[in-house]
């Protein structure tokens, strides 16, 4: 089969104005970024149309390091639904440069189920990530300047919580010392970098619903604690307007097209292992405004992305999926069934059977939220009919709809069966009213315990002494009613990335709580998860080239 790169470059793109016209987006409102990309002002959202649109969530079983193919399914399902006469628009996250040049490569779908133009989407796109990075680091610079300019007046910080960010995997920047040199070079402080998708600015951009909401959230960001023991907010520095100005254009969602020339919105890109893992609320609502169906995905497995999508995004946005599609692969099932990762492309029916426990837990979790669930199995060339039949039969025994997806090789045609299953399930058995994992009135500790024990399957949650002190401060500041966003490994239900399958009787250790008062959520850091990832021994950057003016190696 041809590479993603070859397929993308053989596709015939239509002008973005033509894509907009297909779903009645006013062409005169488009802010064009070349021929094939445009921003659509958030004010084009129609809340009445949002209420009538049907939201479909794409999530997955616990993934392998190669991923599970959720984006391919999200794009493929949109293609398949349009092929059977349904007006479906997908809303996806923007790729980060970290994975693009690190472990994973590009993140614009794959094969004949891609969003285009692939290279622009995977790299600088419309500059949203750069705007978020700039806004985050502008706050750092202005905070440092405020401390420097007011130090002679007795002002100082007991703790600085705000960290710089960079959209690159760079472990050397996890902890740094700034302000070294002469007195005029600043105040010496220990600080560090997170990756841009973990920035609170990223979370705010994805959760804010209008410019006023954006302004208020940034105004409320707590940067740290002063020597007097008081929280210092962005608003205290009188710089909120400047930060909103840097984000003004980035706040509007991006319109692109699929390989079959249907519309797609791509906007925001928090990771689900270290952040809340969903595209922006306004991109989702924009797709719901102009599509009868909106297909969106949440990052990594359902224990991370889907839980946060429902407990944080849906809670805040007042939306709820009518259906959840759980994506699986035979290879991932074999890995969770105890087969060595190097052997999962080889036939192994026993490995598939043993791995079904992981899929079952994800199904049960989504059903506990009130979701109707169907399973989509991404077919690989190495899969045997016997392996696929095992999964299909198992789903039938559970009363769960099942469909194979071959959109990677066949485009929308390969997702038509999935599309029909999705439409039929929505018509006959839509999701029940959303039942969230915890109440807003629960304490932060209770919220963490409910997610860890009920969603992950943990036996016990251990909160370290530093985190307990932070819990007391969270309650003192009145933030204990916020949702929780647990940062943990994506490769296991537990905090151990090598505990595949359905681990039992494990402990979950919370070592730190991070107050995101602007995003209005509390981030709980579990185990050894890092908010600034490192690069692998052989990063994807070694395979990216520019040949005759064309970028290769992003797929």
C-alpha positions in Angstrom: 0.0 0.0 0.0 1.1 3.6 -0.6 2.4 5.6 2.3 0.3 8.3 4.0 2.6 10.9 2.4 1.9 9.5 -1.1 -1.8 9.2 -0.5 -2.0 12.8 0.8 -0.1 14.2 -2.1 -2.2 12.4 -4.7 -5.5 13.8 -3.2 -7.2 16.6 -5.0 -8.0 19.4 -2.5 -10.8 21.8 -3.0 -10.6 25.5 -2.1 -11.6 25.9 1.5 -14.4 28.3 0.4 -16.0 25.3 -1.4 -15.7 23.1 1.7 -17.4 25.8 3.8 -20.3 26.1 1.3 -21.1 22.4 1.5 -22.3 22.9 5.1 -23.5 26.5 4.7 -20.7 28.2 6.6 -20.8 31.8 5.4 -17.8 32.2 3.1 -17.6 35.9 3.9 -16.9 35.1 7.6 -13.8 32.9 6.8 -10.4 34.1 7.9 -8.2 32.5 5.2 -4.8 30.9 5.8 -3.9 30.1 2.2 -6.0 28.0 -0.2 -7.0 25.1 2.0 -7.2 26.3 5.6 -9.4 28.9 7.3 -10.5 30.1 10.7 -14.2 30.4 11.5 -15.1 33.1 14.1 -16.5 31.5 17.2 -19.5 33.8 17.0 -20.8 31.6 14.2 -21.8 29.0 16.8 -25.6 28.6 17.0 -26.6 27.1 20.4 -30.0 26.1 19.1 -28.5 24.1 16.3 -26.0 22.6 18.8 -28.9 21.2 20.8 -30.3 19.4 17.7 -27.0 17.9 16.5 -25.9 14.4 17.6 -22.5 14.2 19.3 -20.5 11.0 18.8 -17.4 10.3 21.0 -14.5 8.2 19.6 -12.4 6.6 22.4 -10.3 3.4 22.7 -9.0 0.6 24.7 -5.6 1.1 26.4 -3.3 1.8 23.5 0.0 0.4 22.4 3.0 2.8 21.8 2.0 2.9 18.2 -1.4 4.2 19.1 -4.8 2.6 18.4 -6.1 4.5 15.4 -8.8 6.8 16.9 -8.1 9.6 14.5 -8.3 7.3 11.5 -11.7 6.1 12.9 -12.9 9.6 13.6 -12.1 10.7 10.0 -13.2 7.4 8.5 -16.5 7.4 10.3 -17.2 11.0 9.0 -16.4 9.8 5.5 -18.6 6.7 5.8 -21.5 8.7 7.2 -21.3 11.3 4.4 -21.3 8.4 1.9 -24.6 7.1 3.3 -26.2 10.5 3.1 -25.6 11.9 6.6 -24.1 15.4 7.2 -21.3 14.5 9.6 -18.4 16.8 10.6 -15.4 15.7 12.6 -13.7 17.8 15.3 -10.2 16.8 16.2 -7.2 18.0 18.3 -4.2 19.7 16.7 -1.0 17.7 16.6 1.9 18.6 18.8 5.4 19.0 17.5 6.6 16.8 20.4 5.1 13.5 19.2 5.6 14.5 15.5 9.3 14.7 16.0 9.4 12.2 18.9 7.7 8.9 19.2 4.7 8.9 17.0 5.1 11.0 13.8 2.2 12.9 12.4 -1.3 12.9 13.8 -3.7 13.8 11.0 -5.2 10.3 10.5 -3.7 7.8 8.1 -4.0 6.1 4.8 -7.2 7.0 3.0 -8.7 8.5 6.2 -6.7 11.7 6.6 -7.3 15.4 7.2 -5.5 17.6 4.8 -3.1 19.4 4.1 -1.2 16.9 6.2 2.2 18.7 6.5 0.7 22.1 7.5 -1.6 20.5 10.1 1.2 18.5 11.6 3.7 21.4 11.8 2.9 25.1 12.3 -0.7 25.0 11.0 -2.3 28.4 11.8 0.1 29.1 14.6 -2.2 28.2 17.5 0.4 26.3 19.4 2.9 29.1 19.0 0.4 31.6 20.2 -0.3 29.5 23.3 3.4 29.1 23.9 4.0 32.8 23.5 1.1 33.7 25.8 2.3 31.3 28.5 5.9 32.5 28.3 4.8 36.1 28.2 3.2 35.6 31.5 6.5 34.1 32.8 8.5 37.1 31.6 6.0 39.6 33.0 5.9 37.8 36.3 9.7 37.7 36.6 9.8 41.4 35.7 7.2 42.2 38.4 9.2 40.4 41.0 12.4 42.2 39.9 10.9 45.6 39.7 9.2 45.4 43.1 11.8 43.5 45.2 13.1 46.7 46.8 9.6 47.3 48.1 9.7 44.1 50.0 7.7 42.1 47.4 8.7 38.5 46.8 7.3 35.1 46.1 7.2 32.2 48.6 6.3 29.8 45.7 6.2 30.3 42.0 3.8 27.8 40.4 3.8 29.1 36.8 6.2 27.2 34.5 7.4 28.0 31.0 6.4 25.8 28.1 7.8 24.6 24.8 6.2 22.4 22.2 9.2 20.1 22.0 10.1 17.0 24.0 13.1 18.2 26.0 13.8 16.4 29.3 16.8 18.8 30.0 14.3 21.6 30.6 12.2 19.9 33.2 14.1 21.8 35.9 16.1 24.9 35.3 17.5 27.9 37.2 16.8 31.4 35.9 18.1 34.8 36.7 21.8 33.9 37.0 24.3 36.6 36.3 24.5 40.2 37.6 21.7 41.8 39.7 20.3 43.4 36.6 19.8 40.0 35.0 16.9 39.2 37.3 16.1 37.3 40.5 17.6 33.8 40.8 14.8 31.2 40.9 14.4 27.5 40.3 11.7 26.9 37.6 11.1 24.5 34.8 9.3 23.8 31.5 6.3 21.7 30.6 5.3 20.8 27.0 2.8 23.3 25.5 -0.1 20.8 25.5 0.2 20.7 29.3 0.0 24.5 29.6 -2.9 25.9 31.5 -3.3 28.3 28.6 -4.0 25.3 26.4 -6.7 24.0 28.7 -8.2 27.5 29.0 -8.4 27.9 25.2 -10.1 24.5 24.9 -12.6 25.1 27.7 -13.5 28.8 27.2 -16.7 29.4 25.3 -16.4 33.0 24.3 -13.9 35.9 24.5 -15.3 37.2 27.8 -15.0 33.7 29.3 -11.4 33.5 28.0 -10.6 36.9 29.5 -12.0 35.9 32.9 -10.2 32.5 33.0 -6.8 34.1 32.2 -7.5 36.8 34.8 -8.0 34.1 37.4 -4.8 32.1 36.8 -2.8 31.8 40.0 0.9 32.2 39.4 2.1 31.4 43.0 2.0 32.4 46.6 3.5 35.7 47.8 5.7 36.1 50.9 2.6 37.3 52.7 0.9 34.0 51.9 -1.6 35.4 49.4 -2.2 34.0 45.9 -0.9 36.2 43.0 -3.1 36.1 39.9 -2.5 37.2 36.4 -5.1 39.9 37.0 -3.0 41.3 39.8 -0.3 42.1 37.3 -2.8 44.0 35.1 -1.6 42.0 32.0 -4.7 40.0 31.1 -5.6 42.1 28.1 -2.1 41.5 26.6 -2.4 37.8 27.0 -5.9 37.7 25.4 -4.5 39.8 22.5 -1.9 37.1 21.8 -4.7 34.5 21.8 -7.3 36.4 19.8 -6.8 34.7 16.5 -5.8 31.3 18.0 -9.1 31.2 19.8 -11.1 30.6 16.6 -11.3 27.0 15.4 -9.6 25.9 12.1 -11.6 24.5 9.2 -9.8 22.0 6.9 -11.0 19.1 4.8 -10.8 15.3 4.7 -9.2 13.3 1.9 -12.8 13.0 0.5 -13.4 16.7 0.7 -15.7 16.8 3.7 -15.3 19.5 6.3 -13.3 19.0 9.5 -12.5 21.3 12.4 -9.1 21.0 14.2 -8.5 23.1 17.3 -6.6 22.8 20.5 -4.4 19.9 21.6 -4.0 19.0 25.2 -2.6 15.5 25.8 -4.9 13.2 27.8 -2.1 11.6 29.9 -0.9 15.0 31.3 -3.9 17.3 30.6 -7.6 16.8 29.7 -7.1 15.5 26.2 -10.0 17.0 24.1 -10.3 19.5 21.3 -11.9 22.8 22.1 -15.5 23.3 23.2 -15.9 25.9 20.5 -14.6 23.6 17.7 -17.0 20.9 18.9 -19.9 23.3 19.0 -19.0 24.7 15.6 -19.1 21.2 14.1 -22.4 20.7 15.9 -23.7 24.0 14.5 -23.1 23.0 10.9 -23.4 19.2 11.0 -26.3 16.9 11.9 -23.6 14.7 13.5 -20.4 15.8 15.1 -17.7 13.1 15.5 -15.0 14.0 18.1 -12.2 12.0 19.8 -10.7 12.0 23.2 -7.0 11.2 23.7 -5.5 7.8 24.5 -7.7 5.1 26.2 -11.2 5.7 27.6 -9.8 5.7 31.2 -8.0 9.0 30.4 -9.5 10.8 27.4 -13.1 9.7 27.6 -13.4 10.2 31.4 -12.0 13.7 31.1 -14.2 14.4 28.1 -17.3 13.5 30.1 -16.4 14.7 33.6 -14.7 18.0 32.5 -15.6 19.0 29.0 -19.2 17.9 28.9 -19.8 19.1 32.4 -18.6 22.6 31.5 -20.1 22.8 28.0 -23.5 21.3 28.7 -23.2 18.7 25.9 -23.4 14.9 26.0 -22.6 12.2 23.4 -25.5 10.2 22.0 -23.0 7.3 21.4 -19.5 6.2 22.2 -17.4 4.3 19.7 -14.7 2.2 21.4 -11.8 1.6 19.1 -9.7 -1.6 19.4 -7.1 -3.5 17.4 -6.3 -7.2 17.5 -2.7 -6.3 18.1 -3.5 -4.2 21.1 -5.7 -7.0 22.5 -2.9 -9.4 22.1 -0.5 -7.1 24.0 -3.0 -6.8 26.8 -3.4 -10.6 26.7 0.2 -11.1 27.6 1.8 -11.4 24.2 5.2 -9.8 23.8 5.0 -6.4 22.0 7.4 -7.7 19.4 5.1 -10.6 18.6 1.7 -8.9 18.4 1.6 -8.8 14.6 1.7 -12.6 14.6 -1.5 -14.7 14.8 -2.4 -15.6 18.4 -6.0 -16.3 19.2 -5.4 -17.0 22.8 -3.7 -13.6 23.2 -6.8 -12.0 21.7 -9.1 -13.8 24.1 -7.0 -12.9 27.1 -6.9 -9.2 26.1 -10.7 -8.9 25.9 -10.7 -8.1 29.7 -9.1 -4.7 28.9 -11.8 -3.9 26.4 -14.5 -5.1 28.7 -13.4 -2.8 31.5 -13.5 0.2 29.1 -17.0 -0.8 27.9 -18.3 -1.1 31.4 -16.8 2.3 32.3 -18.5 4.0 29.4 -21.8 2.3 30.2 -21.5 3.5 33.8 -21.6 7.0 32.4 -24.9 6.1 30.7 -23.3 5.7 27.3 -24.4 3.4 24.6 -21.3 1.8 23.2 -20.3 0.1 19.9 -16.9 -1.5 19.2 -14.9 -0.6 16.1 -12.0 -2.9 15.3 -9.4 -1.3 13.1 -8.3 -4.1 10.8 -4.6 -4.7 10.0 -3.3 -6.8 7.1 -1.8 -9.3 9.6 -5.1 -9.9 11.4 -6.6 -13.4 10.8 -10.3 -14.0 10.3 -10.3 -16.2 13.4 -8.9 -13.4 15.6 -11.5 -11.0 14.3 -14.4 -13.5 14.8 -13.4 -13.9 18.4 -13.8 -10.2 19.1 -17.1 -10.0 17.1 -18.6 -13.0 18.9 -17.6 -11.6 22.2 -19.3 -8.3 21.5 -22.4 -10.1 20.4 -22.5 -12.0 23.7 -22.2 -8.7 25.5 -25.0 -7.2 23.4 -22.6 -4.6 22.0 -22.6 -3.5 18.4 -19.5 -4.4 16.4 -18.0 -3.3 13.1 -14.7 -3.7 11.3 -13.1 -0.6 10.0 -10.9 -0.6 6.9 -11.0 3.2 6.2 -7.2 3.3 6.3 -7.1 1.2 3.1 -10.5 1.9 1.6 -11.5 5.4 2.7 -15.1 6.2 3.5 -16.2 3.0 1.8 -14.3 1.0 4.4 -16.3 2.7 7.2 -19.8 2.4 5.7 -20.7 -0.6 7.9 -19.5 1.3 10.9 -21.5 4.3 9.8 -24.7 2.3 9.4 -24.2 0.7 12.8 -23.6 4.1 14.4 -26.8 5.6 12.9 -28.9 2.6 13.7 -27.7 2.5 17.3 -28.3 6.2 17.8 -31.9 5.8 16.4 -32.8 2.7 18.4 -30.6 2.9 21.6 -29.1 6.3 22.2 -27.1 7.1 25.3 -29.0 7.8 28.5 -28.6 11.1 30.4 -25.0 11.6 31.4 -24.1 10.1 34.8 -20.8 11.6 35.8 -18.1 9.9 37.8 -18.3 12.3 40.8 -20.3 15.3 42.0 -18.9 18.8 42.0 -19.6 19.0 45.7 -17.3 16.0 46.4 -13.9 16.8 47.9 -10.9 16.6 45.6 -9.7 13.6 47.5 -13.1 11.9 47.0 -13.1 12.8 43.3 -9.6 11.2 42.8 -10.7 8.1 44.7 -13.9 7.7 42.6 -12.0 7.9 39.4 -9.0 5.8 40.5 -11.2 3.0 42.0 -14.2 3.0 39.8 -12.6 3.9 36.4 -9.1 2.5 36.8 -9.8 -0.3 39.2 -7.3 0.8 41.9 -7.6 -0.9 45.3 -6.2 2.2 47.2 -5.2 5.7 46.5 -2.1 7.0 48.4 -1.7 10.8 48.7 1.8 11.8 49.6 2.4 14.4 52.3 3.2 17.2 49.9 0.0 16.6 48.0 -2.0 16.6 51.3 -0.7 20.0 52.1 -1.7 21.2 48.7 -5.2 19.7 49.3 -5.5 21.9 52.4 -4.5 25.0 50.3 -7.0 24.0 47.6 -9.8 23.9 50.1 -8.7 27.1 51.7 -8.7 28.9 48.4 -12.2 27.5 47.6 -11.2 25.4 44.6 -12.3 22.0 46.0 -15.4 22.1 43.8 -13.4 22.0 40.6 -13.2 18.8 38.5 -10.1 16.7 38.7 -7.8 15.9 35.8 -5.5 12.9 36.7 -2.2 12.9 34.9 -1.0 9.3 34.6 0.5 6.9 32.1 -1.6 6.1 29.0 -0.3 2.6 28.7 -2.1 1.0 31.6 -5.1 1.4 33.9 -2.6 1.7 36.7 0.4 4.1 37.1 2.8 1.4 35.9 3.1 1.7 32.1 4.1 -2.0 31.8 1.0 -3.3 33.7 -1.0 -4.3 30.6 -4.3 -6.0 30.4 -6.6 -5.5 33.4 -4.4 -5.1 36.5 -6.0 -5.7 39.9 -5.4 -4.7 43.5 -2.9 -2.0 42.6 -2.2 1.3 44.5 -2.4 4.7 42.9 0.0 7.3 44.2 -0.7 11.0 43.9 2.5 12.9 44.5 1.3 16.4 43.7 -1.8 18.6 43.0 -1.6 21.5 40.5 -4.1 24.3 40.8 -5.4 25.4 37.4 -7.7 28.1 38.6 -8.1 29.6 35.2 -9.0 26.3 33.6 -11.1 25.6 36.7 -9.7 22.1 37.4 -7.3 20.5 39.7 -4.5 18.4 38.1 -3.5 15.3 40.2 0.0 14.0 39.2 0.0 10.2 39.6 3.1 8.0 39.7 6.1 9.1 37.7 4.2 10.8 34.9 6.1 13.9 33.5 4.5 17.0 32.1 7.6 17.5 29.9 8.1 14.2 27.9 11.5 13.1 26.7 12.6 11.9 23.3 13.1 8.2 22.5 16.5 6.8 21.5 15.6 7.0 17.8 13.2 9.9 17.5 11.0 10.4 14.4 13.1 13.6 13.7 15.8 11.3 12.3 13.4 10.3 9.5 12.0 13.7 8.5 13.5 15.3 5.4 12.7 18.0 2.8 13.1 16.6 -0.7 12.7 18.9 -3.6 10.8 21.3 -1.4 8.4 18.7 0.0 8.4 17.5 3.6 8.7 13.8 4.0 8.6 11.5 7.0 5.8 13.0 9.0 3.5 10.0 8.6 
